Amino acid sequence: MTPSTVHEGRVKAVATKRLETMEKAFKQFPERFSRGIKVQLPATEVGSISLRAVYLQSSTYGQKVD
């Protein structure tokens, strides 16, 4: 995500659109997604030691594709 996306509060909309795009690609080419579909979201907190990544995962990953 770009800093302006985060600053302007568009993270959820952009992440949702990315996930929709990835799901569409997964339906067409499931062999390209051996690790699943994830869209990384920015960290909600900054810790003194490390940042934990937050992911938005697809509900279609692992399901049989027609």
C-alpha positions as CSV (number, residue, x, y, z in Angstrom):
1,M,0.0,0.0,0.0
2,T,1.2,3.5,-0.7
3,P,1.4,6.0,2.1
4,S,-1.4,8.1,0.5
5,T,-3.7,5.1,0.4
6,V,-3.2,4.5,4.2
7,H,-3.3,8.2,5.0
8,E,-6.6,8.8,3.1
9,G,-8.2,5.7,4.6
10,R,-8.6,3.7,1.4
11,V,-6.8,0.6,2.6
12,K,-9.9,-1.6,3.0
13,A,-11.2,-0.6,-0.5
14,V,-7.9,-1.2,-2.2
15,A,-7.2,-4.5,-0.4
16,T,-10.7,-5.7,-1.3
17,K,-10.2,-4.8,-5.0
18,R,-6.8,-6.6,-5.0
19,L,-8.3,-9.7,-3.4
20,E,-11.1,-9.7,-6.0
21,T,-8.5,-9.5,-8.8
22,M,-6.4,-12.2,-7.3
23,E,-9.5,-14.5,-6.9
24,K,-10.3,-13.9,-10.6
25,A,-6.8,-14.9,-11.6
26,F,-6.9,-17.9,-9.3
27,K,-10.0,-19.2,-11.1
28,Q,-8.3,-18.9,-14.4
29,F,-4.8,-20.2,-13.4
30,P,-5.0,-22.1,-10.0
31,E,-1.6,-23.7,-10.7
32,R,0.1,-20.3,-10.2
33,F,-1.1,-20.0,-6.6
34,S,0.5,-22.8,-4.8
35,R,0.9,-20.7,-1.7
36,G,-2.7,-19.4,-1.7
37,I,-4.1,-16.0,-2.1
38,K,-3.1,-13.3,0.3
39,V,-3.2,-9.5,0.2
40,Q,-0.9,-8.0,2.8
41,L,-2.4,-5.1,4.9
42,P,-0.3,-2.5,6.7
43,A,0.5,-3.1,10.3
44,T,-2.0,-1.7,12.8
45,E,0.6,-1.3,15.5
46,V,4.3,-0.6,15.6
47,G,6.1,-2.7,18.2
48,S,9.5,-2.0,19.6
49,I,10.9,-5.3,18.3
50,S,9.0,-6.2,15.1
51,L,6.0,-5.6,12.9
52,R,3.5,-8.4,12.4
53,A,2.1,-8.7,8.9
54,V,-1.7,-8.8,8.6
55,Y,-3.2,-10.7,5.6
56,L,-6.6,-10.7,3.9
57,Q,-7.0,-14.2,2.7
58,S,-9.3,-15.5,-0.1
59,S,-12.3,-17.6,0.8
60,T,-11.8,-19.5,-2.5
61,Y,-8.3,-20.8,-1.9
62,G,-8.3,-24.6,-1.5
63,Q,-11.7,-25.0,-3.0
64,K,-12.1,-27.0,-6.2
65,V,-12.3,-24.7,-9.3
66,D,-14.6,-25.6,-12.1
